Amino acid sequence: MEVVIVPDAAAGGALIAEAIATLVRRKPEALLGVATGSTPLPIYEALAAKVRAGAVDASRARICQLDEYVGLPAGHPESYRSVVLREVVEPLGLDESAFMGPDGTAEDVQAACTAYDEALREAGGVDLQLLGIGTDGHIGFNEPCSSLASRTRIKTLTQQTREDNARFFDSLDEVPHHVITQGIGTILEARHLVLLATGEGKADAVAQAVEGPVAALVPASALQMHPHATVVVDEAAASKLKLADYFRATYAAKPAWQGSDGTDRRPEGPCRCRPLRAGADAGPRCVGGRGGGNSVPGSCPSGAVSRHGPCPCPVRAVPGEASAAAWLQTRAAPWVAR
């Protein structure tokens, strides 16, 4: 789990929007799982700004829901389908056909849950899932003591969650008691999980989810078991973290080849050339690869030379990101050939 502490909600939104943009540049048809509520709005605003500026083409991206109220009539302004269409799909210039979600109006709700899980599988799985966290540690609408292996299903909302969501309705009485939510097991199948939390009110939940034991009592703690989970928190939400200084230090030392979407951007294979040893000849050393086999001939961003000419190691950097060369100029890396 990577924990990133940012100054405020706007900074968190910008950071995550860039991670999404990086993913979409690499995989234009990516399936993006979105969350609702006020917390992720800075993400959607920053991402829409990138689309308007031409910094990223999201026209082939797909959007999927995390959860949906049960019983709200179709077209209700606070149904999560309506919210996602209004806050994500339309600002990104996507067609409604690019959107998928569970049917909260279905007569057979359980069948609708099963159908949604199957639809996600048929779509190739979620590439990046955005998450928020409740004051009680819930993700999606997986309330405390939800099974960590749960699938998409119907859940009864706690009184605290209904009170938290009452601000979106005219009164607490209008907040539904039931929802369809992706289960924790379903959520964990996404390739990259990104949780954003802001405000002091989320500080206890964040600390328990990140530094506490993995427990059904704190559903968000399940992210500790995911191979690629990123938790982005502002200073207020990070205020209860015991290891806050460590998280700041690790992010500050994050290598440039590891993109904002977490992708390893080192060469696929080791350099085929023979690097020069210090003192033997002038010139930087060659960057080693991260996999087996020979790399594809190309230009080494470190500017390394060998007795056989320029290093053939490629680095597939994403436009706008710092190159391996820039990073190598300021830091020593364990994969630099010795």
C-alpha positions in Angstrom: 0.0 0.0 0.0 1.3 3.4 -1.0 0.2 6.3 1.2 0.5 9.8 -0.2 0.0 12.9 2.0 -1.0 16.0 0.1 -1.6 19.6 1.3 -5.3 19.7 0.5 -8.2 18.2 -1.5 -7.4 20.1 -4.7 -3.8 18.7 -4.7 -5.2 15.2 -4.1 -7.6 15.6 -6.9 -4.9 16.8 -9.3 -2.6 13.9 -8.4 -5.2 11.2 -8.9 -6.5 12.9 -12.1 -2.9 12.6 -13.5 -2.8 9.0 -12.5 -6.0 8.3 -14.4 -4.8 10.4 -17.4 -1.6 8.3 -17.4 -3.6 5.1 -17.4 -5.8 6.3 -20.2 -2.9 7.4 -22.4 -1.4 3.9 -22.0 -4.8 2.1 -22.3 -7.4 4.3 -24.0 -10.2 1.8 -23.4 -9.6 1.5 -19.7 -12.5 0.7 -17.4 -12.6 3.3 -14.6 -14.5 2.6 -11.5 -15.9 5.8 -9.9 -17.1 6.7 -6.5 -19.7 9.3 -5.6 -20.1 11.9 -2.9 -18.2 15.2 -2.4 -14.7 13.8 -1.8 -13.9 12.7 -5.4 -15.3 15.9 -7.0 -11.8 17.5 -7.3 -10.6 14.4 -9.2 -13.4 14.7 -11.8 -13.0 18.4 -12.1 -9.2 18.1 -12.7 -9.7 15.2 -15.1 -12.3 17.1 -17.1 -10.0 20.1 -17.3 -7.3 17.9 -18.8 -9.8 16.6 -21.4 -10.9 20.1 -22.3 -7.2 21.2 -22.6 -6.4 18.3 -24.9 -3.9 16.9 -22.4 -5.7 13.5 -22.6 -8.1 11.8 -24.9 -10.7 10.0 -22.8 -13.1 9.3 -25.7 -12.6 5.5 -25.5 -12.6 5.2 -21.7 -15.4 3.3 -20.0 -17.0 4.1 -16.6 -18.5 1.8 -14.0 -20.4 2.4 -10.8 -19.3 1.3 -7.3 -22.8 1.2 -5.8 -26.4 2.3 -6.3 -29.4 3.0 -4.0 -32.2 0.5 -4.1 -35.7 1.8 -4.7 -35.0 5.3 -6.0 -37.0 5.8 -9.3 -35.1 5.9 -12.5 -33.8 9.4 -13.2 -33.9 10.5 -9.6 -31.3 13.2 -9.3 -29.6 11.5 -6.3 -29.5 8.0 -7.8 -25.9 7.2 -8.3 -26.5 6.6 -11.9 -27.7 10.2 -12.3 -24.8 11.5 -10.2 -22.1 9.7 -12.2 -23.6 10.7 -15.5 -23.8 14.4 -14.3 -20.4 14.6 -12.6 -18.2 12.2 -14.6 -19.6 10.9 -17.9 -20.9 14.2 -19.3 -17.9 16.4 -18.3 -15.5 13.9 -19.9 -17.5 14.1 -23.1 -18.4 10.4 -23.0 -21.6 8.8 -24.4 -23.9 7.1 -21.9 -23.2 3.8 -23.7 -19.7 4.0 -22.1 -21.3 3.7 -18.6 -22.3 0.6 -16.7 -23.8 0.1 -13.3 -26.1 -2.1 -11.2 -29.9 -1.8 -11.6 -31.3 -0.4 -8.3 -34.9 -0.6 -9.6 -34.8 -4.3 -10.5 -37.6 -6.5 -9.1 -35.1 -9.2 -8.4 -32.3 -7.3 -6.7 -30.1 -10.3 -6.0 -30.2 -11.2 -9.7 -29.2 -7.7 -10.6 -26.2 -8.0 -8.2 -25.0 -11.2 -9.8 -25.5 -9.8 -13.3 -23.4 -6.8 -12.5 -20.5 -8.9 -11.2 -20.7 -10.9 -14.4 -20.8 -7.7 -16.5 -17.6 -6.4 -14.9 -15.9 -9.7 -15.7 -17.0 -9.7 -19.3 -15.8 -6.1 -19.6 -12.3 -7.3 -18.8 -12.3 -6.1 -15.1 -11.8 -2.7 -13.6 -8.5 -1.1 -14.4 -8.6 1.6 -11.7 -11.2 1.9 -8.9 -11.7 5.1 -7.1 -12.8 4.8 -3.4 -13.8 7.0 -0.6 -13.9 6.0 3.1 -16.7 6.4 5.5 -16.2 7.7 9.1 -16.8 4.1 10.2 -14.2 2.8 7.7 -16.6 1.5 5.0 -15.7 1.4 1.3 -18.5 1.4 -1.2 -21.4 0.5 1.0 -19.6 -2.4 2.7 -20.4 -1.5 6.3 -18.4 -2.7 9.3 -18.3 -6.5 9.6 -18.9 -7.0 5.9 -17.2 -10.1 4.6 -13.8 -9.4 3.1 -14.6 -11.9 0.4 -18.1 -10.4 -0.4 -19.4 -10.0 -3.9 -21.8 -7.4 -5.3 -24.9 -7.6 -3.1 -27.7 -5.7 -1.3 -26.7 -4.0 2.0 -28.6 -2.2 4.7 -27.1 1.2 5.5 -26.2 2.0 9.1 -27.8 5.0 10.7 -24.5 6.9 10.6 -24.1 6.4 6.9 -27.7 7.6 6.3 -27.0 10.7 8.4 -23.7 11.3 6.5 -25.6 11.1 3.2 -28.6 13.1 4.3 -26.9 16.3 3.0 -27.7 15.2 -0.5 -31.4 14.9 0.2 -34.1 17.2 1.5 -34.3 15.2 4.7 -33.0 12.1 6.4 -36.3 10.3 5.8 -35.6 10.5 2.0 -32.3 8.6 2.3 -32.9 4.9 1.2 -32.2 2.2 3.7 -30.8 -0.3 1.1 -28.1 -0.2 -1.6 -26.4 -2.4 -4.1 -22.7 -2.3 -3.6 -19.7 -4.0 -5.1 -18.5 -6.4 -2.4 -15.0 -6.1 -0.9 -14.0 -9.2 -2.9 -15.3 -7.6 -6.1 -13.4 -4.3 -5.3 -10.2 -6.2 -4.6 -10.3 -7.6 -8.2 -9.6 -4.1 -9.7 -6.0 -3.8 -10.9 -5.4 -0.5 -9.1 -7.3 0.8 -6.1 -7.1 4.5 -5.3 -8.7 5.8 -2.1 -9.0 9.6 -1.4 -9.8 10.9 2.0 -9.9 14.5 3.1 -10.8 16.3 6.3 -10.2 15.7 10.0 -13.4 13.7 10.2 -11.8 10.9 8.3 -8.6 10.8 10.3 -9.5 7.9 12.6 -10.9 5.8 9.8 -7.8 6.4 7.7 -5.5 5.5 10.6 -7.3 2.3 11.3 -7.5 1.3 7.6 -3.8 2.0 6.9 -2.0 1.1 10.2 -4.5 -1.1 12.0 -5.0 -4.8 11.5 -6.9 -6.2 8.5 -10.4 -6.7 10.0 -14.0 -6.8 8.8 -14.8 -4.2 11.4 -12.8 -1.7 9.2 -13.7 -2.7 5.7 -11.1 -0.3 4.1 -8.3 -2.2 5.9 -8.8 -4.9 3.1 -6.7 -2.6 0.9 -3.7 -3.7 2.8 -4.1 -7.1 1.0 -4.1 -5.6 -2.5 -0.9 -5.6 -4.6 -1.5 -2.1 -6.0 -3.4 0.2 -3.6 -2.8 3.9 -3.2 -4.2 6.0 -0.4 -4.2 9.7 -0.9 -5.0 11.9 2.1 -4.8 15.5 2.9 -3.0 16.8 6.1 -6.2 16.7 8.1 -7.1 13.2 7.2 -3.5 12.1 7.9 -3.4 13.7 11.3 -3.8 10.4 13.2 -1.2 8.4 11.2 1.7 7.3 13.4 3.9 6.8 10.4 3.0 10.0 8.6 6.7 11.1 8.4 7.7 7.8 6.9 4.9 8.0 4.3 6.1 11.5 3.4 9.7 10.3 3.1 8.9 7.3 0.9 6.8 9.4 -1.5 9.5 12.0 -1.7 12.0 9.3 -2.6 9.7 7.6 -5.2 11.7 6.9 -8.4 10.6 8.8 -11.5 10.4 5.6 -13.5 7.5 4.5 -11.3 4.8 6.5 -12.9 1.9 8.2 -11.1 -0.2 5.2 -12.0 2.3 2.9 -10.3 3.5 1.4 -13.6 7.1 0.2 -13.7 8.7 2.1 -16.6 12.1 0.5 -16.5 13.2 -1.4 -19.6 11.6 -4.8 -20.1 15.0 -6.6 -20.3 18.6 -6.1 -19.2 20.8 -3.9 -21.3 22.7 -5.9 -23.9 25.7 -3.6 -24.0 28.7 -3.8 -21.7 28.6 -0.7 -19.4 31.8 1.3 -18.7 33.2 1.0 -15.3 33.9 4.1 -13.3 37.4 5.3 -13.9 37.9 3.2 -17.1 36.2 5.6 -19.5 34.1 8.7 -19.3 30.3 8.5 -19.5 27.5 7.4 -17.2 26.7 3.8 -16.6 24.0 1.8 -18.3 20.5 1.4 -16.8 19.7 -2.3 -16.2 16.3 -3.8 -17.0 13.7 -5.4 -14.9 13.0 -8.6 -16.8 14.7 -11.4 -18.6 15.8 -11.5 -22.2 17.3 -8.8 -24.4 15.8 -5.4 -24.7 14.7 -3.8 -27.9 17.3 -1.6 -29.5 16.7 2.1 -28.8 18.2 5.1 -27.1 19.1 4.9 -23.5 17.7 7.9 -21.6 20.6 8.0 -19.2 22.9 8.7 -22.2 25.1 5.7 -21.3 27.7 4.5 -23.7 29.4 1.2 -24.1 32.3 -0.2 -26.1 29.6 -1.2 -28.7 28.0 2.2 -29.0 24.9 3.7 -27.4 23.0 1.6 -24.9 20.0 -0.1 -26.5 17.8 -0.1 -23.4 14.4 1.6 -24.0 12.3 3.4 -21.4 8.7 3.9 -22.4 8.2 7.1 -20.6 4.8 8.8 -20.7 4.8 12.4 -22.0 4.9 14.9 -19.2 6.5 12.6 -16.7 10.1 12.9 -15.5 12.5 10.7 -17.5 14.8 8.1 -16.0 17.7 10.3 -17.1 16.5 13.2 -15.0 16.0 11.0 -12.0 19.4 9.3 -12.4 21.1 12.7 -12.4 19.9 13.4 -8.8 19.7 9.9 -7.2 21.6 6.7 -7.1 19.5 3.7 -8.1 19.9 0.0 -7.2 19.3 -1.1 -10.7 22.2 1.0 -12.2 24.6 -1.5 -13.6 27.8 -1.8 -11.6 
